[in-house]
Amino acid sequence: MAVQVIDLLVAVGLGVVSVALIAAFGLQLMGEVQDDMDPDSAEANATGEGIDALGEIPSKLGIIVLAFIIVVVISVIKLIRG
C-alpha cells in the first residue's frame, strides 16, 4: 500500500510540474504572438485576456499541491494506524 501512495505522489507531482511548464511556455508563446499584432486590434485584446487568464494558473498550483500533500499525509497516517 505504501508503494501505491508513493507512486501516486510521483504521478501527481509530475502532473503539476507538467501543467506549470505548459502554462509557462504557453504564456511565452502568446506574448510573442501578441507582440506581432496591432496593439489596438481585437485579436491583441483577446490575446491579452488569455495571457491574464493563464497567468492565474501558476498562482493556484501552490494551493493544489498543498491540498494534495495534506491528503497524502492523512492517507499515510491511516495506513500506519491500520
Beta strands, then each sheet from edge to edge (+ up, - down):
end
